[in-house]
Amino acid sequence: MESPFPTRLRAARKAAGMTQQQLGINLGMDPNTASARLNQYEKGKHAPDYQTAKRLADELGVPVAYLYCDDDMLAALLLAASKLSPNKQQELLDKIRADF
């Protein structure tokens, strides 16, 4: 099974309206290599370490778990829940737990 990381990274970057170069530069990468490096991640040729993945996720406004989640429905839930306030997240969690 292939990692969902490349596809999710590309989707999150495009949703944020950034180019590969912009994203890389925002993370402090050299402007001359930022696009190429992000392209390698998005094509799945190279995978970033967890710390870099976390920085990418933070810059894109998504939870790092979203980038690694191999289930589309769960990934969508993670993304939606991450946009809620902490109070709303707790309410949602309480509702879900009540259904068990």
Secondary structure, DSSP 8 states (H G I E B T S, - for coil): ---SHHHHHHHHHHHTT--HHHHHHHTT--TTTHHHHHHHHHHTSS---HHHHHHHHHHHTS-HHHHH---HHHHHHHHHHHTS-HHHHHHHHHHHHHT-
